[in-house]
Amino acid sequence: MTRVHRSALLLALLLALPSTVRSDDGEPTMENEKAPIPEPHRFVTHHTGTFGGRTVRYTATAGETYLRDDDGKPTASVFTFAYDEDGLEDPTTRPVTFVWNGGPGSASVWLHMGTFGPRRVVVPSDASDDGAPPYPVEENTATILDVTDLVFVDPVGTGFSRPLGEHEGKEFWGLDEDASSIAQLIRLWVTENGRWASPKYLLGESFGTTRAAAVAGYLESGREDMSLNGLVLISQALDYTGSTPEPDNILAFVSYLPTMAATARYHGRVAEPGTDLESFLAEVRRFATDEYAPALLMGSDLPAERRAEIAERLAAYTGLSREYVERADLKVLAWRFLKELLRDEGVAIGRLDGRYEGDDIDDTDVEPDGDPSSYGIDGAFNAAFHDYIRRELDVDMEGRPYHVSGGVESWNWRTVPEGGYWEPSYVDTAPALARAMRRNPELRVMVANGYYDFATPFFDAEITFRRHGIATDRVEMHYYEAGHMMYIHDPSRQRLMDDVRRFYGESSTP
């Protein structure tokens, strides 16, 4: 045998042998053997703060809950940050609220550090950029920890949450899959913490409201029926028809018009804005439904004289030129509006919050290059959160990265099993909420809307809640002079927390 052949044989034998690697607990294991799933991480600290004018002693528990299959085997780790009041004679009388953001693919950082956690990062309230670190973090005296325990949830693929063993993210990354996993997480959490008798709330933002409605449907049915006391929906996104601006989607042109008008007014592009913002927007709403929608439905049959009248009104409300409105065939796409409104100043405005302005490289493009209301705050939120959980909550995940956003891929929007008939349609979890409210006559809902929000327009919220059989007598609508994350505008944050605290007081009263 030649030296080459002997070397090749030796290499083949070496490759065939199992090599040793280190498992999560540091013990050696064979590479072709599956490393054992470690025990869930858990970090417990104790704190005192003043919230809503009351001093609260509370325990912060940051850690994993393992979702399990029917055989009891772990399928995924869901990381939560729970804040529970200490010293209660009967903890079951105290409400507990499960809080999450949206995406899909976003961790709960924004609601956690923006307004509902015991600490909050302070960003400029006037829609200016957050700048470079350090960023101020302060005790969040306005949060509702005085009236409810809080559990911030990071769904699988976000934050520190991951699939376990042989399971994959796609098992959890879908409209139904996500709702099912979060419903399981909630049932596990209340069981492990002895909170089945407690009043329960769901609080979500953006896609988190899509999730909240779907989760409510899962909880109000199934093998372990769990009734809820209330849902807080921040920047609701239940029916995506009215929040998806596309050339062939007539409803979205109607639902976005009041947001365009509010934003144009904010930037001084409305010549005669009226006496106040609310009165002005009431006028725009009437025009949108009574005149603009019928004109869009008539299409090319719209008489020329009437077409000219509609174009003139649209230009007046949106701050755009009449020539632009006519070239757009009376249909101004929201994403193009963000670039067009202040084009003469060489700036684009924000999608999440139309108050923000960004300086794009290409001033001739039809849509903005990025969102200044997103990149204008994310540095502060990321830095403050990572510093907070390490220094104050003692969280050390041994190098596991925390996915603030983007950890979720290949989302499944189908609502029927693979292979079943399914004609693609807009996402819509409003019927799930409607059914949950009919099955539970005490379930109440609060909806928080930002006037300058181009992700989930406020008029779409009104249209959605009017047309899906939802019990609107148990729904509260609130409005704020800010955007999608209205809590980064300080006056709106204060009003939001007052409104939420009042909602809890009313919905928890026997």
PLY file of the C-alpha trace (Angstrom):
ply
format ascii 1.0
element vertex 510
property float x
property float y
property float z
element edge 509
property int vertex1
property int vertex2
end_header
0.00 0.00 0.00
1.40 3.37 -0.95
1.87 6.21 1.50
-0.98 8.12 -0.23
-3.33 5.16 0.10
-2.38 4.62 3.75
-3.02 8.31 4.49
-6.39 8.20 2.77
-7.41 5.09 4.71
-6.30 6.61 8.02
-8.28 9.79 7.27
-11.38 7.77 6.41
-11.08 5.81 9.66
-10.68 9.01 11.66
-13.70 10.59 10.03
-15.76 7.47 10.76
-15.00 7.66 14.46
-17.35 9.74 16.66
-15.64 12.89 17.89
-16.20 14.43 21.29
-17.68 17.88 21.83
-18.87 19.70 24.91
-22.54 19.71 25.88
-24.28 22.75 27.37
-23.32 21.60 30.86
-19.64 21.26 29.89
-19.57 17.45 29.91
-18.04 15.67 26.90
-20.47 13.96 24.52
-20.25 12.31 21.12
-20.88 14.51 18.09
-23.27 11.96 16.57
-25.25 11.86 19.81
-27.78 14.61 20.46
-26.65 16.86 23.32
-29.11 16.72 26.22
-31.44 19.66 26.65
-30.27 21.62 29.71
-32.47 22.82 32.52
-34.21 26.16 31.83
-32.25 29.28 32.72
-33.74 31.42 35.47
-32.53 34.68 37.04
-34.33 36.12 40.09
-33.78 39.57 41.58
-35.73 41.72 44.06
-36.56 45.41 43.70
-38.63 48.30 45.02
-40.15 51.10 42.94
-42.84 53.75 42.97
-45.49 53.27 40.30
-48.74 55.17 39.96
-47.92 56.93 43.22
-47.63 53.65 45.17
-44.48 51.98 46.48
-44.25 48.40 45.20
-41.86 45.65 46.30
-41.54 43.19 43.45
-39.62 40.18 42.22
-38.19 40.14 38.69
-37.91 36.64 37.20
-36.14 36.44 33.85
-36.08 32.94 32.46
-37.19 30.19 30.14
-40.41 28.22 30.03
-40.22 25.04 27.98
-43.11 24.32 25.63
-43.79 20.59 25.39
-45.44 18.12 23.04
-48.18 15.64 24.00
-45.52 13.26 25.35
-44.10 15.93 27.64
-40.90 16.40 25.65
-39.55 19.98 25.26
-40.12 21.58 21.86
-39.05 25.18 22.44
-37.81 27.64 25.02
-39.83 30.84 25.49
-38.02 33.51 27.47
-40.06 35.85 29.63
-39.40 38.76 31.97
-41.94 38.61 34.80
-42.49 41.29 37.44
-44.62 40.14 40.43
-45.56 42.16 43.49
-44.21 40.76 46.77
-45.95 40.37 50.12
-49.50 39.80 48.89
-51.75 37.80 51.19
-53.55 36.31 48.18
-51.72 36.80 44.84
-54.67 35.33 42.92
-56.63 38.54 43.46
-54.01 40.54 41.56
-54.26 40.79 37.76
-51.49 39.44 35.54
-50.79 40.85 32.07
-48.92 39.12 29.24
-47.13 41.66 27.06
-45.52 41.29 23.62
-44.53 43.30 20.58
-45.12 42.37 16.96
-43.17 41.89 13.77
-43.65 39.01 13.40
-40.10 38.58 14.59
-39.84 41.31 17.21
-38.91 40.78 20.84
-40.76 42.65 23.60
-38.00 45.25 24.01
-40.08 48.19 22.78
-42.97 47.88 25.22
-40.59 46.68 27.94
-38.19 49.64 27.78
-40.59 52.15 26.22
-43.41 52.40 28.70
-44.58 49.24 30.53
-41.42 47.96 32.24
-40.19 49.31 35.59
-37.34 51.13 33.77
-37.66 53.13 30.57
-35.18 54.58 28.13
-35.67 58.29 27.47
-35.61 59.28 23.79
-36.36 62.75 22.40
-40.08 63.45 22.55
-39.97 65.87 19.61
-39.18 63.19 16.98
-35.49 64.05 16.75
-32.85 61.32 16.50
-31.67 59.48 19.63
-28.02 60.22 18.82
-25.08 58.30 20.26
-24.75 56.65 23.71
-25.01 56.91 26.61
-28.81 57.04 26.78
-30.71 58.08 29.92
-32.68 55.33 31.67
-35.02 56.20 34.52
-37.52 54.60 36.87
-40.79 54.36 34.98
-43.15 55.79 37.58
-46.07 55.83 35.12
-46.15 52.10 34.43
-49.01 49.91 35.69
-47.02 47.63 38.00
-49.09 49.09 40.83
-52.25 47.46 39.43
-51.03 44.31 37.64
-48.15 41.88 37.50
-46.42 41.97 34.10
-44.99 39.15 31.98
-43.05 40.28 28.89
-43.01 37.49 26.32
-40.45 36.87 23.55
-41.96 34.37 21.07
-39.84 31.58 19.60
-37.07 33.01 17.42
-37.04 36.38 19.18
-35.07 37.50 22.21
-33.43 34.47 23.83
-36.28 32.11 22.79
-35.28 29.17 20.59
-36.55 25.80 19.30
-35.15 22.86 21.26
-33.70 19.51 20.30
-34.70 18.40 16.82
-37.47 20.94 16.53
-37.25 23.81 14.05
-38.39 27.41 14.04
-40.88 26.82 11.23
-42.99 24.80 13.69
-43.71 28.08 15.50
-43.40 30.69 12.73
-46.91 31.09 11.40
-50.16 32.82 12.22
-51.79 29.76 13.81
-48.53 28.20 15.01
-47.54 31.38 16.83
-50.92 31.82 18.52
-50.98 28.18 19.60
-47.48 28.36 21.13
-48.22 31.58 23.03
-51.51 30.18 24.33
-49.56 27.16 25.59
-46.98 29.42 27.20
-49.70 31.35 29.04
-51.37 28.17 30.31
-48.00 26.83 31.51
-47.07 30.09 33.20
-50.33 30.48 35.14
-50.18 26.82 36.15
-46.57 26.97 37.37
-47.23 30.23 39.23
-50.64 29.33 40.65
-52.48 32.16 38.86
-55.49 30.46 37.26
-57.82 32.44 39.53
-56.19 35.81 38.75
-57.73 38.37 36.36
-55.84 38.04 33.07
-55.01 40.51 30.32
-53.20 40.44 26.99
-51.32 43.54 25.84
-49.82 43.66 22.35
-48.51 46.15 19.84
-48.84 46.02 16.02
-48.62 42.36 14.92
-48.78 41.74 18.66
-52.45 42.77 18.42
-52.93 40.29 15.56
-51.46 37.71 17.93
-53.55 38.88 20.91
-56.84 38.41 19.05
-55.77 34.96 17.82
-54.49 33.93 21.27
-57.75 35.08 22.85
-59.54 32.72 20.46
-57.25 29.84 21.44
-57.59 30.52 25.18
-61.37 30.84 25.10
-61.59 27.35 23.58
-59.72 24.06 23.68
-58.98 21.55 26.38
-58.10 24.14 29.04
-60.54 26.98 28.53
-59.20 30.22 30.00
-61.34 33.35 30.13
-59.74 36.77 29.86
-60.67 40.08 31.46
-59.29 42.39 28.84
-57.10 43.11 25.83
-55.04 46.25 25.33
-54.30 46.69 21.63
-51.65 49.28 20.84
-51.68 50.22 17.15
-54.08 47.45 16.19
-53.55 45.24 13.17
-56.42 42.76 13.13
-57.65 42.99 9.54
-54.77 43.79 7.18
-57.02 44.91 4.33
-57.08 48.49 5.53
-53.40 48.64 6.43
-51.97 47.27 3.17
-51.57 50.10 0.66
-51.47 48.50 -2.78
-52.61 49.87 -6.17
-55.59 47.47 -6.33
-56.72 47.85 -2.69
-59.41 50.52 -2.67
-60.12 50.24 1.06
-56.55 51.21 1.98
-56.77 54.48 0.03
-59.78 55.37 2.18
-58.33 54.17 5.49
-55.01 56.00 5.03
-56.43 59.38 4.00
-57.04 60.72 7.55
-53.48 59.73 8.56
-52.08 61.57 5.54
-54.17 64.61 6.44
-53.09 64.58 10.09
-49.44 64.31 9.07
-49.70 67.03 6.44
-51.27 69.27 9.06
-48.48 68.48 11.53
-45.86 69.54 8.96
-47.72 72.74 8.11
-48.81 71.62 4.62
-52.57 72.10 5.12
-53.65 75.63 4.21
-56.85 75.73 6.28
-56.56 73.08 9.00
-59.69 74.12 10.91
-60.12 74.88 14.59
-58.47 71.79 16.12
-57.03 68.45 15.05
-60.03 66.36 16.09
-62.52 68.56 14.23
-60.30 68.61 11.16
-60.01 64.81 11.14
-63.74 64.36 11.64
-64.20 66.37 8.44
-61.62 64.24 6.61
-63.31 61.02 7.77
-66.65 62.19 6.38
-65.08 63.08 3.07
-63.27 59.73 2.93
-66.41 57.64 3.39
-69.11 59.84 1.83
-67.28 61.22 -1.20
-63.84 59.69 -1.77
-64.84 56.01 -1.48
-67.77 56.33 -3.93
-65.49 58.16 -6.37
-62.94 55.35 -6.24
-65.65 52.76 -6.82
-66.86 54.64 -9.90
-63.36 54.57 -11.38
-63.30 55.66 -15.01
-67.06 56.34 -14.91
-66.52 59.25 -12.54
-67.61 62.44 -14.36
-64.77 64.84 -15.18
-66.25 67.67 -13.15
-66.67 65.48 -10.09
-63.17 64.07 -10.59
-61.74 67.60 -10.52
-63.61 68.34 -7.27
-62.28 65.20 -5.59
-58.73 65.97 -6.75
-58.96 69.48 -5.33
-60.16 68.19 -1.94
-57.51 65.47 -1.82
-54.78 68.01 -2.55
-56.08 70.29 0.19
-56.19 67.51 2.80
-52.91 65.80 1.93
-50.75 68.86 1.27
-49.77 67.45 -2.13
-50.14 69.31 -5.39
-53.30 68.83 -7.40
-51.15 67.82 -10.37
-49.59 64.98 -8.36
-52.99 63.77 -7.15
-54.35 63.73 -10.70
-51.29 61.90 -12.03
-51.85 59.31 -9.30
-55.41 58.82 -10.59
-56.77 60.04 -7.22
-54.96 57.14 -5.51
-51.94 58.26 -3.50
-50.07 55.27 -2.11
-49.08 55.75 1.52
-45.43 54.76 0.99
-45.11 57.34 -1.80
-46.76 60.00 0.34
-43.93 59.58 2.86
-41.46 60.66 0.18
-43.61 63.21 -1.63
-44.95 65.40 1.20
-41.65 67.17 1.96
-39.83 66.43 -1.29
-39.23 70.13 -1.87
-37.25 70.19 1.40
-35.22 67.11 0.43
-36.50 64.95 3.31
-38.75 61.91 3.73
-41.01 61.28 6.72
-41.34 58.25 8.97
-43.55 55.22 8.40
-44.02 54.29 12.05
-44.31 57.94 13.02
-44.94 60.65 10.43
-43.47 63.31 12.73
-39.95 62.07 11.97
-37.87 63.37 9.06
-35.02 61.58 7.30
-32.40 62.78 4.84
-32.27 60.19 2.03
-29.38 60.05 -0.43
-31.70 59.92 -3.44
-34.19 62.79 -3.41
-35.75 61.61 -6.68
-36.82 58.16 -5.44
-40.55 57.37 -5.17
-40.33 55.87 -1.68
-38.11 56.53 1.38
-34.82 54.74 1.89
-35.49 53.40 5.38
-37.68 54.68 8.20
-36.34 57.59 10.29
-38.87 56.80 13.02
-37.26 53.37 13.34
-33.53 54.06 12.98
-34.08 57.23 14.98
-34.71 55.29 18.21
-33.45 51.71 17.86
-29.90 52.48 19.05
-31.20 53.79 22.37
-33.64 50.92 22.95
-31.08 48.22 22.11
-28.30 49.66 24.26
-30.52 50.46 27.23
-32.19 47.05 27.23
-28.98 45.02 27.06
-27.41 47.11 29.82
-30.53 46.87 32.01
-30.99 43.10 31.89
-27.30 42.47 32.59
-26.71 45.00 35.36
-30.11 45.07 37.12
-31.64 41.67 36.35
-28.37 39.68 36.42
-29.22 37.92 33.15
-26.26 36.01 31.71
-27.13 33.64 28.87
-23.50 32.65 28.31
-23.11 34.22 24.91
-26.52 33.41 23.46
-27.47 36.45 21.32
-30.66 38.33 22.06
-32.61 38.79 18.82
-34.33 42.16 19.14
-35.79 41.64 15.67
-35.20 39.57 12.58
-34.79 36.17 14.23
-37.86 34.78 12.47
-37.94 33.64 8.84
-40.37 32.07 6.36
-43.55 33.06 8.18
-46.62 30.94 7.35
-49.74 33.05 6.92
-51.95 30.09 5.90
-54.90 29.36 8.17
-55.56 25.84 6.83
-53.35 22.71 6.93
-50.77 22.22 4.20
-52.43 20.70 1.16
-55.88 22.02 2.07
-57.74 24.45 -0.17
-56.74 28.00 0.62
-57.22 31.06 -1.52
-54.77 33.72 -0.32
-56.41 36.65 1.42
-55.51 39.48 3.75
-54.65 38.43 7.29
-57.66 38.87 9.55
-57.93 37.82 13.21
-60.84 40.16 13.97
-63.38 37.27 13.76
-61.40 35.40 16.44
-61.75 38.40 18.75
-65.45 38.73 17.89
-66.07 35.09 18.82
-64.04 35.38 22.04
-66.08 38.43 23.11
-69.36 36.65 22.37
-68.29 33.60 24.36
-67.08 35.80 27.23
-69.55 38.67 27.81
-67.17 40.37 30.28
-64.16 40.56 27.95
-63.32 44.21 27.28
-60.93 45.79 24.79
-58.94 49.02 24.73
-57.47 50.23 21.42
-54.71 52.87 21.36
-54.19 54.72 18.06
-51.52 57.16 16.91
-52.64 59.89 14.50
-49.33 59.82 12.59
-49.01 56.04 12.24
-48.55 54.80 8.66
-48.12 51.16 9.68
-51.55 50.77 11.27
-53.72 53.81 10.43
-56.23 54.89 13.07
-59.16 55.13 10.64
-58.56 51.49 9.73
-59.04 50.59 13.41
-62.45 52.25 13.34
-63.42 50.50 10.10
-62.20 47.13 11.39
-64.11 47.26 14.66
-67.29 48.33 12.89
-67.46 45.51 10.37
-66.57 42.19 12.00
-69.33 41.57 14.50
-67.23 42.75 17.44
-69.20 43.86 20.52
-68.26 47.53 20.20
-70.07 48.48 23.42
-67.13 46.81 25.22
-64.44 48.48 23.10
-62.68 51.75 24.00
-60.93 53.80 21.28
-58.20 56.23 22.32
-56.14 58.58 20.15
-52.73 60.20 20.59
-50.82 62.91 18.73
-47.94 60.58 17.92
-47.24 57.51 15.82
-47.15 53.73 16.01
-45.19 53.80 19.28
-47.09 56.69 20.76
-45.25 56.27 24.06
-42.05 57.81 22.68
-43.96 61.14 22.62
-43.98 62.08 26.28
-47.41 63.80 26.52
-48.96 60.84 24.67
-47.15 58.37 26.95
-48.60 60.01 30.04
-52.11 59.96 28.53
-51.71 56.36 27.39
-50.75 55.16 30.85
-53.62 57.09 32.44
-56.02 55.51 29.94
-54.66 52.00 30.51
-54.77 52.35 34.29
-58.38 53.55 34.09
-59.22 50.63 31.77
-57.84 48.14 34.30
-59.82 49.72 37.09
-63.06 49.42 35.15
-62.50 45.96 33.68
-61.33 44.43 36.98
-64.32 45.70 38.96
-66.81 42.92 39.76
0 1
1 2
2 3
3 4
4 5
5 6
6 7
7 8
8 9
9 10
10 11
11 12
12 13
13 14
14 15
15 16
16 17
17 18
18 19
19 20
20 21
21 22
22 23
23 24
24 25
25 26
26 27
27 28
28 29
29 30
30 31
31 32
32 33
33 34
34 35
35 36
36 37
37 38
38 39
39 40
40 41
41 42
42 43
43 44
44 45
45 46
46 47
47 48
48 49
49 50
50 51
51 52
52 53
53 54
54 55
55 56
56 57
57 58
58 59
59 60
60 61
61 62
62 63
63 64
64 65
65 66
66 67
67 68
68 69
69 70
70 71
71 72
72 73
73 74
74 75
75 76
76 77
77 78
78 79
79 80
80 81
81 82
82 83
83 84
84 85
85 86
86 87
87 88
88 89
89 90
90 91
91 92
92 93
93 94
94 95
95 96
96 97
97 98
98 99
99 100
100 101
101 102
102 103
103 104
104 105
105 106
106 107
107 108
108 109
109 110
110 111
111 112
112 113
113 114
114 115
115 116
116 117
117 118
118 119
119 120
120 121
121 122
122 123
123 124
124 125
125 126
126 127
127 128
128 129
129 130
130 131
131 132
132 133
133 134
134 135
135 136
136 137
137 138
138 139
139 140
140 141
141 142
142 143
143 144
144 145
145 146
146 147
147 148
148 149
149 150
150 151
151 152
152 153
153 154
154 155
155 156
156 157
157 158
158 159
159 160
160 161
161 162
162 163
163 164
164 165
165 166
166 167
167 168
168 169
169 170
170 171
171 172
172 173
173 174
174 175
175 176
176 177
177 178
178 179
179 180
180 181
181 182
182 183
183 184
184 185
185 186
186 187
187 188
188 189
189 190
190 191
191 192
192 193
193 194
194 195
195 196
196 197
197 198
198 199
199 200
200 201
201 202
202 203
203 204
204 205
205 206
206 207
207 208
208 209
209 210
210 211
211 212
212 213
213 214
214 215
215 216
216 217
217 218
218 219
219 220
220 221
221 222
222 223
223 224
224 225
225 226
226 227
227 228
228 229
229 230
230 231
231 232
232 233
233 234
234 235
235 236
236 237
237 238
238 239
239 240
240 241
241 242
242 243
243 244
244 245
245 246
246 247
247 248
248 249
249 250
250 251
251 252
252 253
253 254
254 255
255 256
256 257
257 258
258 259
259 260
260 261
261 262
262 263
263 264
264 265
265 266
266 267
267 268
268 269
269 270
270 271
271 272
272 273
273 274
274 275
275 276
276 277
277 278
278 279
279 280
280 281
281 282
282 283
283 284
284 285
285 286
286 287
287 288
288 289
289 290
290 291
291 292
292 293
293 294
294 295
295 296
296 297
297 298
298 299
299 300
300 301
301 302
302 303
303 304
304 305
305 306
306 307
307 308
308 309
309 310
310 311
311 312
312 313
313 314
314 315
315 316
316 317
317 318
318 319
319 320
320 321
321 322
322 323
323 324
324 325
325 326
326 327
327 328
328 329
329 330
330 331
331 332
332 333
333 334
334 335
335 336
336 337
337 338
338 339
339 340
340 341
341 342
342 343
343 344
344 345
345 346
346 347
347 348
348 349
349 350
350 351
351 352
352 353
353 354
354 355
355 356
356 357
357 358
358 359
359 360
360 361
361 362
362 363
363 364
364 365
365 366
366 367
367 368
368 369
369 370
370 371
371 372
372 373
373 374
374 375
375 376
376 377
377 378
378 379
379 380
380 381
381 382
382 383
383 384
384 385
385 386
386 387
387 388
388 389
389 390
390 391
391 392
392 393
393 394
394 395
395 396
396 397
397 398
398 399
399 400
400 401
401 402
402 403
403 404
404 405
405 406
406 407
407 408
408 409
409 410
410 411
411 412
412 413
413 414
414 415
415 416
416 417
417 418
418 419
419 420
420 421
421 422
422 423
423 424
424 425
425 426
426 427
427 428
428 429
429 430
430 431
431 432
432 433
433 434
434 435
435 436
436 437
437 438
438 439
439 440
440 441
441 442
442 443
443 444
444 445
445 446
446 447
447 448
448 449
449 450
450 451
451 452
452 453
453 454
454 455
455 456
456 457
457 458
458 459
459 460
460 461
461 462
462 463
463 464
464 465
465 466
466 467
467 468
468 469
469 470
470 471
471 472
472 473
473 474
474 475
475 476
476 477
477 478
478 479
479 480
480 481
481 482
482 483
483 484
484 485
485 486
486 487
487 488
488 489
489 490
490 491
491 492
492 493
493 494
494 495
495 496
496 497
497 498
498 499
499 500
500 501
501 502
502 503
503 504
504 505
505 506
506 507
507 508
508 509
